[in-house]
Structure formats: structure tokens, C-alpha cells
Amino acid sequence: MSIPTVVSLRAKHRKLDRRRRGAARVITAMSRGASLHLAFTRHGSNFTLSNGIRVTPEVALLVVNDVRVVNVNDGLFPTAPQTWRYCEP
């Protein structure tokens, strides 16, 4: 196990900040009426907003775990939702 350096910690924090800023942008778009959709393709799963903006899986994970975002339960199985919407707390 190695000891983290200042440079490696800064890089790690920049990456986390980038994800948090992306999640904040997505949640803002969702508060204005957009919804988050999950689609499965032959290349894997794709998250997109209803206005066409692509969302990375890392950012989507932060978004769907936010308390202001609720699932619509429209997936093939009840435990696997494919659409999420913003809900006022």
C-alpha cells in the first residue's frame, strides 16, 4: 500500500469535484422538467436526459441516489427502474 501524495490527492479531488458539478447540472436540468432515462444498447447502458444530453454512468449514479430524484418504476422488472424524475422535497 502506498501513501497518497499531495499531487495524487489533488487529482482525486478534482475528479470527484467534476462528478459533483456534473450531477448538479443534471439535477438542475431535471428540476426544470427533464427526466433521466436509462437505455440498454449492445455497447452497454446509456443514460440520457429527455432533452438529449448524455450523462456518464458515474454522474448518473450520483443523481439517482439524490433524495430529490425519484424513480418512475417503468422498467421491465419493478426493482429495475429506467426513468427518474425530479420531485420537490
C-alpha positions in Angstrom: 0.0 0.0 0.0 1.4 3.4 -0.9 1.0 6.7 0.9 -1.1 9.2 -1.1 0.9 12.3 -2.2 -0.3 15.8 -2.4 -0.5 15.5 -6.2 -2.4 12.3 -6.2 -4.9 13.7 -3.6 -5.4 16.8 -5.7 -6.1 14.7 -8.8 -8.6 12.5 -6.9 -10.4 15.6 -5.5 -10.6 17.2 -9.0 -12.2 14.1 -10.3 -14.8 14.0 -7.5 -15.5 17.7 -7.9 -16.0 17.2 -11.7 -18.6 14.4 -11.0 -20.4 16.5 -8.3 -20.6 19.5 -10.7 -22.0 17.2 -13.4 -24.6 15.8 -11.0 -25.6 19.4 -10.0 -26.0 20.3 -13.7 -28.2 17.2 -14.3 -30.3 17.8 -11.2 -30.8 21.4 -12.3 -31.9 20.3 -15.7 -34.3 17.8 -14.1 -35.7 20.5 -11.8 -36.6 22.4 -15.0 -38.6 19.4 -16.3 -36.2 17.0 -17.9 -36.1 13.3 -16.9 -33.3 10.8 -16.8 -33.6 7.7 -18.9 -31.6 4.5 -18.9 -31.4 2.6 -22.2 -29.6 -0.6 -22.9 -27.6 -1.0 -26.1 -25.2 -3.6 -27.5 -22.4 -1.4 -26.2 -23.8 -1.2 -22.6 -26.1 1.1 -20.7 -26.6 4.7 -21.7 -28.0 7.4 -19.5 -29.6 10.4 -21.3 -31.8 13.3 -20.3 -35.1 13.7 -22.0 -33.6 16.8 -23.8 -30.9 14.6 -25.4 -27.9 15.3 -23.2 -25.8 12.3 -22.5 -24.9 11.6 -18.8 -22.0 9.4 -17.7 -22.7 6.4 -15.5 -20.7 7.9 -12.6 -22.7 11.1 -12.7 -26.0 9.2 -13.1 -25.2 7.1 -10.0 -24.9 10.3 -8.0 -28.1 11.7 -9.5 -30.3 8.7 -8.8 -29.0 8.5 -5.2 -30.1 12.1 -4.6 -33.2 12.4 -2.3 -34.9 14.8 -4.7 -34.8 12.3 -7.6 -37.4 9.5 -7.6 -37.9 6.6 -10.0 -41.0 6.1 -12.1 -41.0 2.3 -11.9 -41.3 1.8 -15.7 -38.7 -0.9 -16.1 -39.3 -4.5 -17.2 -38.9 -5.5 -13.6 -40.2 -3.5 -10.6 -36.7 -3.4 -9.0 -35.0 -2.1 -12.1 -36.4 1.4 -13.0 -35.4 3.0 -16.2 -36.7 6.6 -15.7 -36.1 9.1 -12.9 -37.8 12.4 -12.3 -37.1 15.4 -10.1 -39.5 15.7 -7.1 -39.7 18.8 -4.9 -38.7 17.9 -1.3 
